């Protein structure tokens, strides 16, 4: 049986600051945390910690060059990370905060080990009190893939995270079960307009 990481019960609607601060310390010290988001449970590490992102890649069995999703607290954070064009702004105004991840050209502020091919980056602003509290406490964008092993559905409970990852995750915030195994929708805007790269929680009808 896999060893257990530190697990803390937490309210998703009224998260306790002491617990949020502890989670933020784990992240800033180069650790990996797991918690429920507005979609499924996710893993998270600081965008600025190369070693933690490398750990995430191993946990998720990511191929070299395959980009990660990054979550940001607000539009100011997004503008620091990405080149935002008119089509992006329309999507952002319509669907954010929420379960839509948008692919942008990455700015110089994005480390090479986070960016995808052609220096692209997928970003979203979550619509979730707990996730927003964690982002604000950390003070930096987080690399945040769904909490699942390759080929398995994303975790919808802390118990599922522990079952799959054991103590390879440093801290799990147990906020109860999420209501879906469906991750965020990922879209890009190309020469032919809006392209859905991954169908997900949100149906996007126009750019």
C-alpha positions as CSV (number, residue, x, y, z in Angstrom):
1,X,0.0,0.0,0.0
2,X,1.3,3.5,-1.0
3,X,2.6,5.7,1.8
4,X,0.3,8.6,2.7
5,X,1.1,12.3,2.2
6,X,0.0,14.9,4.7
7,X,-3.8,15.3,4.3
8,X,-5.7,18.2,5.7
9,X,-9.5,18.7,5.6
10,X,-10.6,22.1,4.3
11,X,-13.7,23.9,3.5
12,X,-13.8,24.9,-0.2
13,X,-16.1,27.9,0.4
14,X,-14.5,29.2,3.6
15,X,-10.9,27.9,3.5
16,X,-9.0,28.4,6.7
17,X,-6.1,30.8,6.3
18,X,-3.7,28.7,8.4
19,X,-4.2,25.8,6.1
20,X,-3.9,27.9,2.9
21,X,-0.7,29.4,4.3
22,X,0.7,25.9,5.0
23,X,-0.1,24.8,1.4
24,X,1.6,28.0,0.0
25,X,4.7,27.2,2.0
26,X,4.9,23.8,0.5
27,X,4.7,25.3,-3.0
28,X,7.2,28.0,-2.4
29,X,9.6,25.5,-0.9
30,X,9.5,23.5,-4.1
31,X,6.8,21.0,-3.2
32,X,3.7,19.6,-4.9
33,X,0.2,19.9,-3.5
34,X,-3.2,18.5,-4.5
35,X,-6.6,20.1,-4.0
36,X,-10.1,20.3,-5.5
37,X,-10.7,22.9,-8.2
38,X,-13.7,24.0,-10.1
39,X,-13.3,21.0,-12.3
40,X,-11.5,18.0,-10.7
41,X,-8.7,17.5,-8.2
42,X,-5.5,19.0,-9.5
43,X,-1.8,18.8,-8.7
44,X,0.1,22.1,-8.4
45,X,3.7,23.4,-8.3
46,X,5.2,26.9,-8.7
47,X,5.8,28.0,-12.3
48,X,9.2,29.2,-11.1
49,X,10.4,25.9,-9.6
50,X,12.1,23.8,-12.2
51,X,12.6,20.8,-10.0
52,X,8.9,20.7,-8.9
53,X,7.8,21.0,-12.5
54,X,10.1,18.2,-13.4
55,X,8.5,16.1,-10.6
56,X,5.1,16.8,-12.0
57,X,6.3,15.6,-15.5
58,X,7.4,12.4,-14.0
59,X,4.2,12.0,-12.0
60,X,2.1,12.6,-15.0
61,X,4.4,10.7,-17.5
62,X,4.5,13.7,-19.7
63,X,6.4,13.6,-22.9
64,X,9.3,16.0,-23.4
65,X,8.0,19.3,-24.7
66,X,4.4,18.6,-23.8
67,X,3.0,21.7,-22.2
68,X,1.3,22.0,-18.8
69,X,-1.8,24.0,-18.0
70,X,-1.1,27.1,-15.8
71,X,-3.6,28.7,-13.5
72,X,-3.6,32.4,-12.7
73,X,-5.5,34.5,-10.2
74,X,-6.5,37.3,-12.5
75,X,-6.1,39.1,-15.8
76,X,-3.0,41.0,-14.7
77,X,-1.2,37.7,-14.1
78,X,-2.3,36.4,-17.5
79,X,-0.9,39.6,-19.2
80,X,2.4,39.0,-17.6
81,X,2.5,35.4,-18.9
82,X,1.0,35.7,-22.4
83,X,0.6,37.7,-25.6
84,X,-3.1,38.5,-25.5
85,X,-4.8,39.3,-28.8
86,X,-8.3,40.4,-29.6
87,X,-9.7,36.9,-30.1
88,X,-8.3,35.9,-26.8
89,X,-9.9,38.9,-25.1
90,X,-13.3,38.0,-26.4
91,X,-13.0,34.5,-25.0
92,X,-11.6,35.8,-21.7
93,X,-14.5,38.3,-21.3
94,X,-17.1,35.6,-22.1
95,X,-15.8,32.6,-20.2
96,X,-13.5,33.6,-17.4
97,X,-13.3,32.8,-14.6
98,X,-14.2,29.3,-15.4
99,X,-13.2,25.9,-16.9
100,X,-11.7,27.2,-20.1
101,X,-8.0,27.0,-20.8
102,X,-6.7,29.2,-23.6
103,X,-3.5,28.7,-25.5
104,X,-1.4,31.8,-25.9
105,X,2.1,32.7,-27.2
106,X,4.1,32.8,-24.0
107,X,5.8,35.9,-22.8
108,X,9.5,36.1,-21.7
109,X,8.3,35.7,-18.2
110,X,7.4,32.0,-18.8
111,X,10.3,29.6,-18.2
112,X,11.3,27.3,-21.1
113,X,10.5,24.2,-19.0
114,X,6.9,25.2,-18.8
115,X,6.2,26.4,-22.3
116,X,5.1,24.1,-25.1
117,X,6.2,23.8,-28.7
118,X,6.7,27.2,-30.3
119,X,6.7,28.8,-26.8
120,X,3.0,28.4,-26.3
121,X,1.2,28.2,-22.9
122,X,-2.3,27.2,-21.9
123,X,-3.7,29.4,-19.1
124,X,-7.0,29.6,-17.2
125,X,-8.5,31.6,-14.3
126,X,-10.4,29.2,-12.1
127,X,-13.8,30.1,-10.7
128,X,-13.3,28.5,-7.2
129,X,-12.7,30.1,-3.8
130,X,-10.2,27.5,-2.6
131,X,-8.1,27.7,-5.8
132,X,-8.1,31.4,-5.8
133,X,-7.1,31.5,-2.1
134,X,-4.1,29.2,-2.8
135,X,-3.0,31.3,-5.8
136,X,-3.2,34.5,-3.8
137,X,-1.2,32.9,-0.9
138,X,1.4,31.6,-3.2
139,X,1.7,34.9,-5.1
140,X,2.7,33.2,-8.4
141,X,1.0,31.3,-11.2
142,X,0.8,27.5,-10.7
143,X,1.5,24.7,-13.1
144,X,-1.6,22.7,-12.4
145,X,-2.5,19.5,-14.3
146,X,-5.4,17.3,-13.3
147,X,-4.6,14.7,-10.5
148,X,-4.6,11.5,-12.4
149,X,-2.2,8.9,-13.7
150,X,-1.9,8.5,-17.4
151,X,-4.9,6.8,-18.9
152,X,-7.0,7.2,-15.8
153,X,-9.9,9.6,-15.1
154,X,-9.0,12.7,-13.1
155,X,-9.4,12.3,-9.3
156,X,-12.7,13.6,-7.8
157,X,-11.6,13.0,-4.2
158,X,-8.6,13.3,-1.9
159,X,-8.8,9.5,-1.4
160,X,-8.3,8.9,-5.1
161,X,-5.3,11.3,-5.2
162,X,-3.7,9.3,-2.3
163,X,-4.5,6.0,-4.0
164,X,-2.8,7.0,-7.2
165,X,0.1,9.1,-5.9
166,X,0.8,8.2,-2.3
167,X,3.6,10.3,-0.7
168,X,4.8,11.5,-4.1
169,X,2.5,14.4,-3.4
170,X,3.7,16.5,-0.4
171,X,0.3,17.8,0.7
172,X,-3.3,17.0,-0.1
173,X,-6.2,19.4,0.8
174,X,-9.3,17.3,1.3
175,X,-12.2,19.5,0.3
176,X,-14.7,16.7,-0.3
177,X,-15.7,15.3,-3.7
178,X,-16.0,17.2,-6.9
179,X,-19.0,16.8,-9.0
180,X,-17.3,15.8,-12.3
181,X,-14.4,13.9,-13.8
182,X,-14.4,16.3,-16.8
183,X,-11.4,18.7,-17.0
184,X,-11.3,22.1,-18.5
185,X,-11.8,22.7,-22.2
186,X,-8.7,23.7,-24.0
187,X,-8.9,26.0,-27.1
188,X,-6.6,27.9,-29.4
189,X,-7.1,30.6,-32.0
190,X,-5.4,29.8,-35.2
191,X,-5.5,30.9,-38.9
192,X,-8.9,29.2,-39.2
193,X,-10.4,30.6,-36.1
194,X,-11.3,28.8,-32.9
195,X,-9.9,25.3,-32.5
196,X,-10.9,23.0,-29.6
197,X,-7.8,21.1,-28.6
198,X,-9.5,19.2,-25.8
199,X,-13.2,19.0,-25.2
200,X,-14.1,19.5,-21.6
201,X,-16.4,21.0,-19.0
202,X,-17.3,24.0,-21.1
203,X,-18.8,24.1,-24.6
204,X,-17.3,27.1,-26.4
205,X,-19.5,28.3,-29.2
206,X,-17.6,31.3,-30.6
207,X,-14.4,33.2,-30.4
